Amino acid sequence: MQVRPFYWLALSFLGYYCAYGVFLPFFPAWLKSQQYGEEMIGLVIGSAYIFRFAGGLFFSSLIKKANHIISSLRLLALASA
């Protein structure tokens, strides 16, 4: 089955933001139940945004050609496992 790039990208964003939208409202409540303070919860949530921003700047500068994208994605997936 061949999925057109537009639909593949749209489904990827839909899945990501649906999962993130379900996760983000309940994560601070769960951290609160684990006896974390409000300041620490704010730091945890804020650090996720900082790492996403810095990681995007750093890793996107490493990819110089279009054929490096697949190997870079494989390496990042392996590193995150």
KOLMARSE-62389 format. One record per residue (C-alpha): residue number from 0; residue in three letters; x, y negated, z. Coordinates in steps of 0.5 Angstrom, whole numbers, plus 2048, in hexadecimal, padded with zeros to 3 digits. Layout:
KOLMARSE-62389
resi NUM&resn ALA&u X&v Y&w Z
...
END
This chain:
KOLMARSE-62389
resi 0&resn MET&u 800&v 800&w 800
resi 1&resn GLN&u 803&v 7F9&w 7FE
resi 2&resn VAL&u 801&v 7F3&w 802
resi 3&resn ARG&u 801&v 7EC&w 7FF
resi 4&resn PRO&u 806&v 7E8&w 803
resi 5&resn PHE&u 801&v 7E3&w 805
resi 6&resn TYR&u 7FD&v 7E8&w 808
resi 7&resn TRP&u 803&v 7EB&w 80B
resi 8&resn LEU&u 805&v 7E4&w 80E
resi 9&resn ALA&u 7FE&v 7E3&w 810
resi 10&resn LEU&u 7FD&v 7E9&w 814
resi 11&resn SER&u 804&v 7E9&w 817
resi 12&resn PHE&u 802&v 7E2&w 81A
resi 13&resn LEU&u 7FB&v 7E4&w 81C
resi 14&resn GLY&u 7FE&v 7EA&w 820
resi 15&resn TYR&u 803&v 7E6&w 823
resi 16&resn TYR&u 7FF&v 7E0&w 826
resi 17&resn CYS&u 7F9&v 7E5&w 828
resi 18&resn ALA&u 7FE&v 7E9&w 82C
resi 19&resn TYR&u 801&v 7E2&w 82F
resi 20&resn GLY&u 7FA&v 7DF&w 830
resi 21&resn VAL&u 7F8&v 7E5&w 834
resi 22&resn PHE&u 7FF&v 7E6&w 838
resi 23&resn LEU&u 800&v 7DF&w 83A
resi 24&resn PRO&u 7FA&v 7DD&w 83E
resi 25&resn PHE&u 7FB&v 7E3&w 842
resi 26&resn PHE&u 802&v 7E3&w 843
resi 27&resn PRO&u 803&v 7DD&w 848
resi 28&resn ALA&u 7FD&v 7E1&w 84C
resi 29&resn TRP&u 801&v 7E7&w 84C
resi 30&resn LEU&u 807&v 7E4&w 84E
resi 31&resn LYS&u 803&v 7E0&w 854
resi 32&resn SER&u 801&v 7E7&w 856
resi 33&resn GLN&u 808&v 7E9&w 857
resi 34&resn GLN&u 809&v 7E4&w 85C
resi 35&resn TYR&u 80D&v 7DF&w 857
resi 36&resn GLY&u 80C&v 7D7&w 858
resi 37&resn GLU&u 809&v 7D2&w 854
resi 38&resn GLU&u 810&v 7CF&w 852
resi 39&resn MET&u 813&v 7D6&w 850
resi 40&resn ILE&u 80D&v 7D8&w 84C
resi 41&resn GLY&u 80E&v 7D1&w 848
resi 42&resn LEU&u 815&v 7D3&w 847
resi 43&resn VAL&u 814&v 7DA&w 844
resi 44&resn ILE&u 80F&v 7D7&w 83F
resi 45&resn GLY&u 813&v 7D1&w 83D
resi 46&resn SER&u 819&v 7D5&w 83C
resi 47&resn ALA&u 815&v 7DA&w 837
resi 48&resn TYR&u 814&v 7D4&w 833
resi 49&resn ILE&u 81B&v 7D1&w 834
resi 50&resn PHE&u 81E&v 7D8&w 832
resi 51&resn ARG&u 81A&v 7D8&w 82C
resi 52&resn PHE&u 81C&v 7D2&w 829
resi 53&resn ALA&u 823&v 7D3&w 82B
resi 54&resn GLY&u 823&v 7DA&w 828
resi 55&resn GLY&u 820&v 7D7&w 821
resi 56&resn LEU&u 825&v 7D2&w 820
resi 57&resn PHE&u 82B&v 7D7&w 822
resi 58&resn PHE&u 828&v 7DD&w 81E
resi 59&resn SER&u 826&v 7D9&w 818
resi 60&resn SER&u 82C&v 7D6&w 817
resi 61&resn LEU&u 830&v 7DD&w 816
resi 62&resn ILE&u 82C&v 7DF&w 810
resi 63&resn LYS&u 82F&v 7DC&w 80A
resi 64&resn LYS&u 82C&v 7E0&w 804
resi 65&resn ALA&u 825&v 7E3&w 803
resi 66&resn ASN&u 828&v 7EA&w 803
resi 67&resn HIS&u 82A&v 7E9&w 80A
resi 68&resn ILE&u 823&v 7E8&w 80D
resi 69&resn ILE&u 822&v 7F0&w 80E
resi 70&resn SER&u 828&v 7F2&w 811
resi 71&resn SER&u 828&v 7EC&w 816
resi 72&resn LEU&u 820&v 7EE&w 818
resi 73&resn ARG&u 823&v 7F5&w 819
resi 74&resn LEU&u 828&v 7F3&w 81D
resi 75&resn LEU&u 824&v 7EE&w 821
resi 76&resn ALA&u 81F&v 7F4&w 822
resi 77&resn LEU&u 824&v 7F9&w 824
resi 78&resn ALA&u 827&v 7F3&w 829
resi 79&resn SER&u 820&v 7F2&w 82C
resi 80&resn ALA&u 81F&v 7FA&w 82D
END
